[in-house]
């Protein structure tokens, strides 16, 4: 059962978190181009971020189930990963998605988005991506793990 849960957890991370990471990273440059063309691409990228953020909720749920099955819920690497995952989710929910919506509203109102807002969004997106990259490394390396990596 552990192998099935672990496989589902990894698949969910790849399928759900990957698109959010890529789409969120593509959003700021797309907005800068949209000021010259249209908001269609930026709107699509925002939709991808929103939908896959919801699907991404499966990642920590499957992760908890996997950790419980493996008996590693109290491991330091896992507790750190959980905290970083929560931080990444918080950055996405509190900073990335709302700023994307604000910028899209500006584009839909046929106003050029504030350059500072797109730079700030890129910063928050970078923080989100860095948090996820760190979680990924912790999941692979598992410092102090007794499960063999």
N, C-alpha and C positions, 0 to 999 in steps of 0.2 A: 504494500500500500504506500510505503514511503517513496518508492521510486515513481509511482504514478503521481502522487502529490507534488513531488519535486519537479517532475516533467511538466505538469500543468502550471506550476508556479513560474518556471522559466519561460514556457511558451507564452503565458499571459504577460510577462514582463516584456518579452520581445514584441509581441503583437500590439500591446496597449501602450507601453511607455515609449517605445521606439517612435511611433508616429507623432506623439505629442512632442517629443524632443526635437524631431526634425521640423515639424510644422511650426512650432514656437520659434525655432531658430530662423526659419525662413520668413516669418511675419514682418519683422522690422524692415528688412530690405524691400520686401514686397510693398509695404506701405509707402516707402520713399518713391518707388516706381509708380505706385497707384496715384500719387499726387499728379503725375504726368499723364496717366492713362485712365484706368478705372479701378474700382475697389473690389472687383470680382475675385481676384486671386487672394487678396487679403481676407475677404469674407470666407472663402473656402478654407483657408488655413486656420482661421479662428474656429470654424465649425469642426474641423478635424481635431483641434486641441480640446474643444468642449466635449465632443463625443467620446474620444479615446481617454480623456481624463475620467469620465464615468466608467468606461470599461476597465480602466486601470485600477479601479477599486478591488478588482479580483486579485491583483498581485499581492497586496498585504494579507488579504484573507487566506489565499492559498499558502502564502508564506508562513502564517501562524499555524495553519493545519500541518504543514510540512515540519516545522520546528517542533511542534508538539509530538508528532509521530517519531521524530528523530531523538527526542528527549534533550533538546538543546535550548529550550526557551530562556534559561537563565544565563546563557553564555554571553560574555562581554561583547564579542563581535556582533552577535545578533541584537543585543539591546542597543548597541550603537547604530546598527543598520536600521532598526525600528525608529529610533529618534531621527536619523537623517531622512528616512522615508517620510515621516510626519512633517519634517521641515520642508522637504521638497513639495509635498502636497499643499502645505501652507503657502509657500511662495507662489505656486501655480494658482491656487484659489484666491489669494488675497492681492497678488500683485500682477501676475501675467495676464490671466483671463480678463479681469476688470479693465486693465489698461488697453488690452486689445479691443475691447468693446468701445471704450471711449474714443480710441483712434478711428475705429470704423464709423462711429457716429459722426465724427468730424468729416470723414471722407464722404459719407452719405449726404451730409449737409453741404457738400461741395466746397468744404473748407480744406485748405492744405493742413495736414497734421503738423503739430508743433515738432520741430526737429529734436528739441530737448526731450520730448515725450518718447520719441522712437529710440533715442539713445538710452534713456532710462529703462524702457521696456527691454532693450537688448541686454542691459546689465542684469535685470531680474531673470531673464531667460537664461543667461549664462550661469547665474547662481543655481537655478533649477537644474540645468544640465550637469553642473559640477557636483551637486548633491547626488544625483542619480548615478553619475560615474563612480563616485566614492562608494555608494551602496553596492554597485556591481563588483567593484574590486574587493570589498569586504566579503561579499558572498562567495567569491572565488577563492580568496586567500584564507579566510577564516582564521585569523591569528589566535592562537591558543586553543583551537578546536581539537577535540578528541575524536572527531569523526573522520579524520584521515587526510584532509587536503594538504 
